[in-house]
Amino acid sequence: MINKIWPLLLLLSLSAFAQNEQVPKDALQRWEKMDESQKAQLRERHAKWKTMSAEEKSTLKKRWQKFKNLPPERRAKIREAFKRWQKLDPAGKQHIKDRLKRIRQLSPTERTQRLDKIRTLRRERRQMRQRRTRR
């Protein structure tokens, strides 16, 4: 299966190619190894890329650069979270979006309190799992 970050890299490569910048040498080889559904997905994303504003492209490039600069373990965690997100059904995704929207609508103080509580609960769950696995 195609790496989930690769489409973004390909889009950036295509953009670089359009601007006569350096394109990764293995881009064509990777393209040839893809099946038709993967190629169709990339064509779709490229079409979207072409319709994006310069500001949106800049934001995307900055996010990609930030991602590349993360430690490998952190990137792996992000990829896993992305895979979990993709496996969710539309109702599950909507549920999460709604919860995030409610959190964003809180005052900064309330938001901090809620997020601290969530972190505490996650830490406690992780500790409970660790205790169970030690037995």
HELIX and SHEET records of a PDB file:
HELIX    1   1 TRP A    6  ALA A   18  1                                  13    
HELIX    2   2 ALA A   27  LYS A   33  1                                   7    
HELIX    3   3 GLU A   36  THR A   51  1                                  16    
HELIX    4   4 ALA A   54  LYS A   68  1                                  15    
HELIX    5   5 PRO A   72  LYS A   87  1                                  16    
HELIX    6   6 PRO A   90  ARG A  104  1                                  15    
HELIX    7   7 PRO A  108  ARG A  134  1                                  27    
END                                                                             
